[in-house]
Amino acid sequence: MREPAKDKGRLEHIIESINNIFEFVGNKTSAQIIEDKMCYYAIVYHLVIIGEAANMLTADFREAHPLTPWREIIAMRNFIVHGYNMVDKNEVVSVIENDLVILKNDIQSYIDEINTENNN
């Protein structure tokens, strides 16, 4: 059973994985990310963590924050894990370039919300 008390920790895992991805990417170009096997697969690993952490959030939490595309995040994790041989490397780069900053901002606001609730 998923516990609401663990939602904050799972959100923190998502932030940590996003930060790790940005650290791995640094100032690399899309082509450099794809060519650097160690970098690319480290990124993919952290995308799996993000999806798993999102999946482990309580349904109540996800329903209370419908603007975040939870289903898509979880589906990407499932596709990477189960369809590993069909992952489009350009799609991975697209997620980094177009989605992770938005996700990080959303997740940080959810953590701030929880902290505010806990302090009241």
KOLLOMAR-764256 format. One line per field, with one value per atom (N, C-alpha, C, O): residue in three letters; atom name; x, y, z; chain; residue number from 1. Coordinates in Angstrom, 3 decimals. Layout:
N
type <- (ALA_...)
atom <- (CA_...)
px <- (X_...)
py <- (Y_...)
pz <- (Z_...)
mol <- (A_...)
seq <- (NUM_...)
This chain:
120
type <- (MET_MET_MET_MET_ARG_ARG_ARG_ARG_GLU_GLU_GLU_GLU_PRO_PRO_PRO_PRO_ALA_ALA_ALA_ALA_LYS_LYS_LYS_LYS_ASP_ASP_ASP_ASP_LYS_LYS_LYS_LYS_GLY_GLY_GLY_GLY_ARG_ARG_ARG_ARG_LEU_LEU_LEU_LEU_GLU_GLU_GLU_GLU_HIS_HIS_HIS_HIS_ILE_ILE_ILE_ILE_ILE_ILE_ILE_ILE_GLU_GLU_GLU_GLU_SER_SER_SER_SER_ILE_ILE_ILE_ILE_ASN_ASN_ASN_ASN_ASN_ASN_ASN_ASN_ILE_ILE_ILE_ILE_PHE_PHE_PHE_PHE_GLU_GLU_GLU_GLU_PHE_PHE_PHE_PHE_VAL_VAL_VAL_VAL_GLY_GLY_GLY_GLY_ASN_ASN_ASN_ASN_LYS_LYS_LYS_LYS_THR_THR_THR_THR_SER_SER_SER_SER_ALA_ALA_ALA_ALA_GLN_GLN_GLN_GLN_ILE_ILE_ILE_ILE_ILE_ILE_ILE_ILE_GLU_GLU_GLU_GLU_ASP_ASP_ASP_ASP_LYS_LYS_LYS_LYS_MET_MET_MET_MET_CYS_CYS_CYS_CYS_TYR_TYR_TYR_TYR_TYR_TYR_TYR_TYR_ALA_ALA_ALA_ALA_ILE_ILE_ILE_ILE_VAL_VAL_VAL_VAL_TYR_TYR_TYR_TYR_HIS_HIS_HIS_HIS_LEU_LEU_LEU_LEU_VAL_VAL_VAL_VAL_ILE_ILE_ILE_ILE_ILE_ILE_ILE_ILE_GLY_GLY_GLY_GLY_GLU_GLU_GLU_GLU_ALA_ALA_ALA_ALA_ALA_ALA_ALA_ALA_ASN_ASN_ASN_ASN_MET_MET_MET_MET_LEU_LEU_LEU_LEU_THR_THR_THR_THR_ALA_ALA_ALA_ALA_ASP_ASP_ASP_ASP_PHE_PHE_PHE_PHE_ARG_ARG_ARG_ARG_GLU_GLU_GLU_GLU_ALA_ALA_ALA_ALA_HIS_HIS_HIS_HIS_PRO_PRO_PRO_PRO_LEU_LEU_LEU_LEU_THR_THR_THR_THR_PRO_PRO_PRO_PRO_TRP_TRP_TRP_TRP_ARG_ARG_ARG_ARG_GLU_GLU_GLU_GLU_ILE_ILE_ILE_ILE_ILE_ILE_ILE_ILE_ALA_ALA_ALA_ALA_MET_MET_MET_MET_ARG_ARG_ARG_ARG_ASN_ASN_ASN_ASN_PHE_PHE_PHE_PHE_ILE_ILE_ILE_ILE_VAL_VAL_VAL_VAL_HIS_HIS_HIS_HIS_GLY_GLY_GLY_GLY_TYR_TYR_TYR_TYR_ASN_ASN_ASN_ASN_MET_MET_MET_MET_VAL_VAL_VAL_VAL_ASP_ASP_ASP_ASP_LYS_LYS_LYS_LYS_ASN_ASN_ASN_ASN_GLU_GLU_GLU_GLU_VAL_VAL_VAL_VAL_VAL_VAL_VAL_VAL_SER_SER_SER_SER_VAL_VAL_VAL_VAL_ILE_ILE_ILE_ILE_GLU_GLU_GLU_GLU_ASN_ASN_ASN_ASN_ASP_ASP_ASP_ASP_LEU_LEU_LEU_LEU_VAL_VAL_VAL_VAL_ILE_ILE_ILE_ILE_LEU_LEU_LEU_LEU_LYS_LYS_LYS_LYS_ASN_ASN_ASN_ASN_ASP_ASP_ASP_ASP_ILE_ILE_ILE_ILE_GLN_GLN_GLN_GLN_SER_SER_SER_SER_TYR_TYR_TYR_TYR_ILE_ILE_ILE_ILE_ASP_ASP_ASP_ASP_GLU_GLU_GLU_GLU_ILE_ILE_ILE_ILE_ASN_ASN_ASN_ASN_THR_THR_THR_THR_GLU_GLU_GLU_GLU_ASN_ASN_ASN_ASN_ASN_ASN_ASN_ASN_ASN_ASN_ASN_ASN)
atom <- (N_CA_C_O_N_CA_C_O_N_CA_C_O_N_CA_C_O_N_CA_C_O_N_CA_C_O_N_CA_C_O_N_CA_C_O_N_CA_C_O_N_CA_C_O_N_CA_C_O_N_CA_C_O_N_CA_C_O_N_CA_C_O_N_CA_C_O_N_CA_C_O_N_CA_C_O_N_CA_C_O_N_CA_C_O_N_CA_C_O_N_CA_C_O_N_CA_C_O_N_CA_C_O_N_CA_C_O_N_CA_C_O_N_CA_C_O_N_CA_C_O_N_CA_C_O_N_CA_C_O_N_CA_C_O_N_CA_C_O_N_CA_C_O_N_CA_C_O_N_CA_C_O_N_CA_C_O_N_CA_C_O_N_CA_C_O_N_CA_C_O_N_CA_C_O_N_CA_C_O_N_CA_C_O_N_CA_C_O_N_CA_C_O_N_CA_C_O_N_CA_C_O_N_CA_C_O_N_CA_C_O_N_CA_C_O_N_CA_C_O_N_CA_C_O_N_CA_C_O_N_CA_C_O_N_CA_C_O_N_CA_C_O_N_CA_C_O_N_CA_C_O_N_CA_C_O_N_CA_C_O_N_CA_C_O_N_CA_C_O_N_CA_C_O_N_CA_C_O_N_CA_C_O_N_CA_C_O_N_CA_C_O_N_CA_C_O_N_CA_C_O_N_CA_C_O_N_CA_C_O_N_CA_C_O_N_CA_C_O_N_CA_C_O_N_CA_C_O_N_CA_C_O_N_CA_C_O_N_CA_C_O_N_CA_C_O_N_CA_C_O_N_CA_C_O_N_CA_C_O_N_CA_C_O_N_CA_C_O_N_CA_C_O_N_CA_C_O_N_CA_C_O_N_CA_C_O_N_CA_C_O_N_CA_C_O_N_CA_C_O_N_CA_C_O_N_CA_C_O_N_CA_C_O_N_CA_C_O_N_CA_C_O_N_CA_C_O_N_CA_C_O_N_CA_C_O_N_CA_C_O_N_CA_C_O_N_CA_C_O_N_CA_C_O_N_CA_C_O_N_CA_C_O_N_CA_C_O_N_CA_C_O_N_CA_C_O_N_CA_C_O_N_CA_C_O_N_CA_C_O_N_CA_C_O_N_CA_C_O_N_CA_C_O_N_CA_C_O_N_CA_C_O_N_CA_C_O_N_CA_C_O_N_CA_C_O_N_CA_C_O_N_CA_C_O_N_CA_C_O)
px <- (0.831_0.000_0.877_1.878_0.491_1.238_0.822_-0.363_1.810_1.545_1.748_2.788_0.758_0.899_2.144_2.732_2.544_3.715_4.988_5.958_4.999_6.191_6.203_7.197_5.101_5.034_6.153_6.764_6.425_7.473_8.827_9.558_9.162_10.434_10.518_11.576_9.410_9.405_9.582_10.267_8.962_9.154_10.619_11.177_11.229_12.645_13.524_14.543_13.140_13.890_13.795_14.768_12.630_12.463_13.367_14.055_13.369_14.237_15.698_16.448_16.101_17.493_17.874_18.964_16.989_17.280_17.346_18.199_16.455_16.506_17.820_18.473_18.208_19.480_20.652_21.578_20.620_21.686_21.734_22.812_20.577_20.534_21.152_21.975_20.768_21.322_22.828_23.555_23.292_24.736_25.441_26.496_24.863_25.468_25.509_26.490_24.442_24.338_25.317_25.978_25.415_26.300_26.007_24.867_27.025_26.831_26.971_27.299_26.718_26.791_25.672_24.577_25.959_24.938_24.117_24.486_23.012_22.187_23.012_22.930_23.801_24.634_25.646_25.880_26.242_27.226_26.581_27.187_25.362_24.651_24.455_24.704_24.015_23.738_25.023_25.042_26.084_27.359_28.064_28.768_27.888_28.547_27.706_26.756_28.063_27.262_27.044_25.935_28.105_27.978_27.001_26.158_27.116_26.220_24.788_23.870_24.606_23.262_22.585_21.436_23.276_22.645_22.473_21.576_23.298_23.075_21.788_21.010_21.576_20.351_19.136_18.141_19.220_18.110_17.787_16.618_18.817_18.613_17.817_16.897_18.163_17.461_16.051_15.177_15.812_14.439_13.591_12.408_14.193_13.494_13.161_12.049_14.112_13.859_12.721_11.839_12.731_11.671_10.308_9.348_10.237_8.983_8.551_7.364_9.492_9.171_8.703_7.726_9.390_8.977_7.586_6.765_7.318_5.994_4.934_3.843_5.258_4.335_4.041_2.935_5.011_4.849_4.154_3.817_3.939_3.149_1.735_1.247_1.086_-0.286_-1.179_-0.922_-2.218_-3.185_-3.808_-4.059_-4.058_-4.637_-3.722_-4.192_-2.430_-1.493_-1.510_-1.618_-1.406_-1.403_-2.705_-2.685_-3.829_-5.121_-5.224_-5.885_-4.578_-4.605_-3.708_-3.781_-2.863_-1.919_-2.016_-1.067_-3.170_-3.431_-2.680_-2.676_-2.050_-1.338_-0.027_0.498_0.487_1.704_1.285_0.360_1.950_1.550_2.041_2.913_1.473_1.924_1.883_2.832_0.796_0.665_1.789_2.347_2.115_3.166_4.530_5.354_4.762_6.028_6.178_7.231_5.118_5.140_5.238_5.947_4.527_4.573_5.974_6.420_6.673_8.035_8.934_9.751_8.781_9.559_9.280_10.208_8.005_7.641_8.196_8.665_8.140_8.659_10.171_10.684_10.882_12.339_12.678_13.569_11.963_12.269_11.868_12.620_10.698_10.191_10.454_10.492_10.635_10.900_12.270_12.483_13.195_14.540_15.204_15.980_14.920_15.574_14.911_15.385_13.821_13.105_13.125_12.465_13.868_13.905_14.571_15.663_13.906_14.416_15.303_14.819_16.583_17.528_17.193_17.417_16.668_16.281_15.103_14.995_14.222_13.109_13.628_13.126_14.620_15.237_15.809_15.591_16.534_17.105_15.998_16.126_14.921_13.800_13.198_12.847_13.081_12.564_13.477_13.001_14.775_15.735_15.576_15.498_15.529_15.515_14.176_14.138_13.074_11.762_10.898_9.989_11.166_10.233_10.784_10.037_12.068_12.579_12.608_12.414_12.843_12.829_11.429_11.263_10.429_9.038_8.702_8.121_9.068_8.793_9.487_8.891_10.724_11.459_10.756_10.613_10.322_9.623_8.321_8.003_7.574_6.326_6.596_5.938_7.554_7.854_8.336_7.952_9.174_9.637_8.469_8.440_7.516_6.350_5.521_4.945_5.451_4.713_5.426_4.785_6.742_7.508_7.291_7.069_7.352_7.119_5.716_5.526_4.748_3.356_3.274_2.632_3.922_3.920_4.601_4.113_5.744_6.456_5.572_5.554_4.848_3.959_2.853_2.540_2.260_1.206_1.728_1.033_2.949_3.526_3.887_3.945_4.132_4.501_3.296_3.440_2.104_0.881_0.207_-0.830)
py <- (-1.185_0.000_1.250_1.322_2.211_3.466_4.365_4.502_4.972_5.793_7.267_7.648_8.105_9.546_10.149_11.086_9.619_10.156_9.999_10.724_9.057_8.817_9.630_9.628_10.327_11.101_12.138_12.298_12.834_13.863_13.246_13.807_12.129_11.468_11.054_11.155_10.592_10.202_11.414_11.345_12.524_13.771_14.208_14.677_14.054_14.406_13.511_13.964_12.248_11.355_11.836_11.759_12.327_12.852_14.059_14.151_14.979_16.168_15.752_16.284_14.812_14.362_13.760_14.019_12.966_12.360_13.414_13.336_14.394_15.477_16.235_16.527_16.553_17.249_16.424_16.968_15.124_14.260_14.290_14.368_14.226_14.276_15.575_15.555_16.697_17.976_18.041_18.651_17.416_17.373_16.538_16.932_15.393_14.542_15.251_15.146_15.968_16.655_17.816_18.005_18.597_19.762_20.620_21.028_20.891_21.706_20.860_21.381_19.553_18.662_18.984_19.386_18.805_18.911_17.622_16.636_17.641_16.435_15.276_14.158_15.547_14.495_13.954_12.747_14.826_14.383_13.512_12.548_13.850_13.038_11.626_10.643_11.538_10.235_9.448_8.232_10.119_9.447_8.965_7.956_9.664_9.319_8.251_8.570_6.987_5.879_5.949_5.728_6.256_6.286_7.385_7.167_8.546_9.657_9.287_9.448_8.794_8.461_7.446_7.642_6.378_5.343_5.769_5.271_6.661_7.231_8.058_8.022_8.791_9.578_8.655_8.890_7.619_6.678_6.050_5.901_5.687_5.121_6.083_5.669_7.347_8.321_8.610_8.972_8.462_8.569_7.422_7.601_6.260_5.122_5.430_5.162_5.988_6.343_7.357_7.225_8.358_9.366_8.691_8.981_7.802_7.105_6.199_6.115_5.532_4.643_5.450_5.082_6.542_7.389_7.967_8.027_8.393_8.909_7.825_8.093_6.616_5.497_5.176_4.752_5.375_5.048_6.149_5.944_7.305_8.344_7.817_7.000_8.286_7.856_8.387_9.444_7.637_8.069_9.395_10.250_9.569_10.833_12.011_13.075_11.819_12.907_13.215_14.377_12.194_12.415_13.070_13.962_12.630_13.222_14.671_15.475_15.011_16.393_17.317_18.537_16.751_17.527_17.063_16.497_17.309_16.759_17.432_16.908_18.570_19.246_18.549_18.735_17.761_16.986_15.717_15.026_15.410_14.247_12.926_12.263_12.561_11.368_10.121_9.337_9.932_8.723_8.625_7.551_9.755_9.753_9.472_8.767_10.026_9.811_8.324_7.726_7.754_6.336_5.459_4.453_5.844_5.073_5.083_4.079_6.219_6.270_5.306_4.601_5.278_4.336_2.916_2.131_2.579_1.223_0.883_-0.231_1.843_1.596_1.373_0.477_2.193_2.035_0.659_-0.025_0.262_-1.009_-2.209_-3.178_-2.150_-3.320_-3.278_-4.321_-2.082_-1.966_-1.377_-0.642_-1.712_-1.122_-1.103_-0.194_-2.074_-2.161_-1.270_-1.188_-0.605_0.247_1.721_2.547_2.051_3.434_4.319_4.019_5.401_6.380_7.363_8.119_7.349_8.207_9.684_10.486_10.038_11.434_11.831_12.989_10.879_11.146_11.383_12.251_10.618_10.830_12.242_12.949_12.649_14.003_15.044_16.072_14.799_15.729_15.916_17.032_14.841_14.933_15.815_16.655_15.628_16.441_17.917_18.778_18.188_19.575_20.278_21.498_19.524_20.164_19.942_20.729_18.891_18.529_18.599_18.878_18.352_18.193_19.487_19.452_20.617_21.874_22.139_22.535_21.919_22.114_21.144_21.535_19.882_18.881_19.241_19.130_19.665_20.031_21.169_21.125_22.176_23.299_22.844_23.257_21.988_21.471_20.670_20.870_19.772_18.909_19.739_19.478_20.733_21.592_22.335_22.507_22.772_23.464_22.504_22.917_21.236_20.247_19.991_19.850_19.935_19.761_20.971_20.818_22.159_23.382_23.368_23.777_22.903_22.798_21.862_22.181_20.712_19.744_20.339_20.195_21.019_21.633_22.674_22.754_23.461_24.474_23.822_24.270_22.758_22.036_21.442_21.455_20.919_20.295_21.311_20.974_22.560_23.603_24.297_25.096_23.994_24.613_23.738_24.112)
pz <- (0.000_0.000_0.000_0.712_-0.794_-0.857_0.289_0.594_0.917_2.084_1.768_1.231_2.098_1.847_2.492_1.952_3.636_4.329_3.508_3.731_2.556_1.739_0.450_-0.277_0.165_-1.080_-1.166_-2.223_-0.083_-0.114_-0.476_-1.293_0.106_-0.199_-1.657_-2.278_-2.198_-3.611_-4.512_-5.533_-4.130_-4.878_-4.813_-5.805_-3.654_-3.506_-4.379_-4.900_-4.543_-5.430_-6.875_-7.626_-7.258_-8.613_-8.824_-9.841_-7.872_-7.966_-8.052_-8.871_-7.218_-7.217_-8.571_-9.082_-9.143_-10.449_-11.549_-12.432_-11.500_-12.491_-12.360_-13.362_-11.138_-10.920_-11.435_-12.036_-11.205_-11.708_-13.232_-13.821_-13.862_-15.324_-15.823_-16.739_-15.237_-15.667_-15.437_-16.221_-14.367_-14.105_-15.178_-15.676_-15.534_-16.561_-17.911_-18.646_-18.228_-19.521_-19.598_-20.619_-18.523_-18.541_-19.753_-19.974_-20.530_-21.735_-23.014_-24.080_-22.891_-24.051_-25.043_-24.652_-26.299_-27.342_-27.350_-26.713_-28.070_-28.214_-28.752_-28.246_-29.774_-30.378_-29.376_-29.325_-28.584_-27.598_-26.521_-26.052_-26.133_-25.138_-25.682_-24.985_-26.916_-27.534_-27.757_-27.566_-28.154_-28.434_-27.171_-27.206_-26.069_-24.809_-24.102_-23.387_-24.311_-23.799_-22.291_-21.803_-21.563_-20.114_-19.688_-18.818_-20.291_-19.993_-20.361_-19.557_-21.570_-22.048_-21.132_-20.737_-20.793_-19.982_-18.525_-17.846_-18.041_-16.707_-16.717_-15.763_-17.787_-17.929_-17.980_-17.294_-18.784_-18.917_-17.561_-17.204_-16.813_-15.474_-14.603_-13.898_-14.649_-13.811_-14.328_-13.540_-15.614_-16.122_-15.577_-15.287_-15.441_-14.838_-13.375_-12.922_-12.648_-11.243_-11.158_-10.309_-12.020_-12.017_-12.230_-11.517_-13.202_-13.470_-12.339_-12.024_-11.736_-10.614_-9.408_-8.755_-9.113_-7.992_-8.246_-7.332_-9.478_-9.824_-9.644_-9.142_-10.051_-9.914_-8.451_-8.117_-7.596_-6.183_-5.384_-4.218_-5.992_-5.317_-5.107_-5.887_-4.057_-3.837_-4.953_-5.529_-5.240_-6.248_-5.841_-6.689_-4.559_-4.083_-4.410_-4.815_-4.236_-4.537_-6.025_-6.417_-6.849_-8.301_-8.763_-9.611_-8.211_-8.581_-8.135_-8.791_-7.027_-6.523_-7.339_-7.191_-8.198_-9.016_-10.472_-11.014_-11.099_-12.429_-13.573_-14.687_-13.335_-14.415_-14.778_-15.876_-13.866_-14.148_-14.897_-14.470_-15.998_-16.815_-16.219_-16.781_-15.084_-14.360_-15.232_-15.238_-15.963_-16.786_-17.810_-18.034_-18.427_-19.437_-18.815_-19.399_-17.634_-16.928_-16.585_-16.800_-16.056_-15.680_-16.930_-16.935_-17.982_-19.233_-19.833_-20.389_-19.722_-20.250_-19.477_-20.069_-18.163_-17.347_-17.806_-18.001_-17.979_-18.381_-19.758_-19.989_-20.661_-22.004_-21.973_-22.642_-21.193_-21.095_-20.528_-21.030_-19.485_-18.820_-19.675_-19.773_-20.288_-21.001_-22.504_-23.157_-23.054_-24.481_-24.736_-25.700_-23.852_-23.845_-25.211_-25.504_-26.039_-27.345_-28.398_-29.532_-28.025_-28.973_-28.560_-29.191_-27.517_-27.031_-28.073_-28.554_-28.412_-29.371_-28.611_-27.769_-28.905_-28.193_-28.371_-27.465_-29.513_-29.733_-28.843_-28.439_-28.536_-27.631_-26.213_-25.500_-25.815_-24.500_-24.425_-23.441_-25.451_-25.482_-25.472_-24.806_-26.193_-26.212_-24.821_-24.437_-24.081_-22.710_-21.869_-21.106_-22.003_-21.245_-21.607_-20.732_-22.890_-23.362_-23.173_-23.012_-23.192_-23.211_-21.977_-21.711_-21.228_-20.168_-18.744_-17.806_-18.577_-17.215_-16.406_-15.191_-17.046_-16.284_-15.744_-14.590_-16.583_-16.160_-15.036_-14.024_-15.216_-14.187_-12.885_-11.814_-12.963_-11.746_-11.017_-9.795_-11.745_-11.114_-10.455_-9.340_-11.155_-10.588_-9.323_-8.301_-9.394_-8.247_-7.063_-5.922_-7.329_-6.230_-5.590_-4.371_-6.389_-5.817_-4.967_-3.961_-5.353_-4.549_-3.223_-2.182_-3.269_-2.024_-1.121_0.081_-1.686_-0.902_-0.295_0.851_-1.056_-0.579_0.620_1.620_0.519_1.627_2.848_3.969_2.629_3.747_4.438_5.666_3.663_4.227_5.044_6.147_4.498_5.210_6.503_7.519_6.475_7.666_8.737_9.919_8.331_9.284_9.896_10.821_9.383_9.926_10.927_11.474)
mol <- (A_A_A_A_A_A_A_A_A_A_A_A_A_A_A_A_A_A_A_A_A_A_A_A_A_A_A_A_A_A_A_A_A_A_A_A_A_A_A_A_A_A_A_A_A_A_A_A_A_A_A_A_A_A_A_A_A_A_A_A_A_A_A_A_A_A_A_A_A_A_A_A_A_A_A_A_A_A_A_A_A_A_A_A_A_A_A_A_A_A_A_A_A_A_A_A_A_A_A_A_A_A_A_A_A_A_A_A_A_A_A_A_A_A_A_A_A_A_A_A_A_A_A_A_A_A_A_A_A_A_A_A_A_A_A_A_A_A_A_A_A_A_A_A_A_A_A_A_A_A_A_A_A_A_A_A_A_A_A_A_A_A_A_A_A_A_A_A_A_A_A_A_A_A_A_A_A_A_A_A_A_A_A_A_A_A_A_A_A_A_A_A_A_A_A_A_A_A_A_A_A_A_A_A_A_A_A_A_A_A_A_A_A_A_A_A_A_A_A_A_A_A_A_A_A_A_A_A_A_A_A_A_A_A_A_A_A_A_A_A_A_A_A_A_A_A_A_A_A_A_A_A_A_A_A_A_A_A_A_A_A_A_A_A_A_A_A_A_A_A_A_A_A_A_A_A_A_A_A_A_A_A_A_A_A_A_A_A_A_A_A_A_A_A_A_A_A_A_A_A_A_A_A_A_A_A_A_A_A_A_A_A_A_A_A_A_A_A_A_A_A_A_A_A_A_A_A_A_A_A_A_A_A_A_A_A_A_A_A_A_A_A_A_A_A_A_A_A_A_A_A_A_A_A_A_A_A_A_A_A_A_A_A_A_A_A_A_A_A_A_A_A_A_A_A_A_A_A_A_A_A_A_A_A_A_A_A_A_A_A_A_A_A_A_A_A_A_A_A_A_A_A_A_A_A_A_A_A_A_A_A_A_A_A_A_A_A_A_A_A_A_A_A_A_A_A_A_A_A_A_A_A_A_A_A_A_A_A_A_A_A_A_A_A_A_A_A_A_A_A_A_A_A_A_A_A_A_A_A_A_A_A_A_A_A_A_A_A_A_A_A_A_A_A_A_A_A_A_A_A)
seq <- (1_1_1_1_2_2_2_2_3_3_3_3_4_4_4_4_5_5_5_5_6_6_6_6_7_7_7_7_8_8_8_8_9_9_9_9_10_10_10_10_11_11_11_11_12_12_12_12_13_13_13_13_14_14_14_14_15_15_15_15_16_16_16_16_17_17_17_17_18_18_18_18_19_19_19_19_20_20_20_20_21_21_21_21_22_22_22_22_23_23_23_23_24_24_24_24_25_25_25_25_26_26_26_26_27_27_27_27_28_28_28_28_29_29_29_29_30_30_30_30_31_31_31_31_32_32_32_32_33_33_33_33_34_34_34_34_35_35_35_35_36_36_36_36_37_37_37_37_38_38_38_38_39_39_39_39_40_40_40_40_41_41_41_41_42_42_42_42_43_43_43_43_44_44_44_44_45_45_45_45_46_46_46_46_47_47_47_47_48_48_48_48_49_49_49_49_50_50_50_50_51_51_51_51_52_52_52_52_53_53_53_53_54_54_54_54_55_55_55_55_56_56_56_56_57_57_57_57_58_58_58_58_59_59_59_59_60_60_60_60_61_61_61_61_62_62_62_62_63_63_63_63_64_64_64_64_65_65_65_65_66_66_66_66_67_67_67_67_68_68_68_68_69_69_69_69_70_70_70_70_71_71_71_71_72_72_72_72_73_73_73_73_74_74_74_74_75_75_75_75_76_76_76_76_77_77_77_77_78_78_78_78_79_79_79_79_80_80_80_80_81_81_81_81_82_82_82_82_83_83_83_83_84_84_84_84_85_85_85_85_86_86_86_86_87_87_87_87_88_88_88_88_89_89_89_89_90_90_90_90_91_91_91_91_92_92_92_92_93_93_93_93_94_94_94_94_95_95_95_95_96_96_96_96_97_97_97_97_98_98_98_98_99_99_99_99_100_100_100_100_101_101_101_101_102_102_102_102_103_103_103_103_104_104_104_104_105_105_105_105_106_106_106_106_107_107_107_107_108_108_108_108_109_109_109_109_110_110_110_110_111_111_111_111_112_112_112_112_113_113_113_113_114_114_114_114_115_115_115_115_116_116_116_116_117_117_117_117_118_118_118_118_119_119_119_119_120_120_120_120)
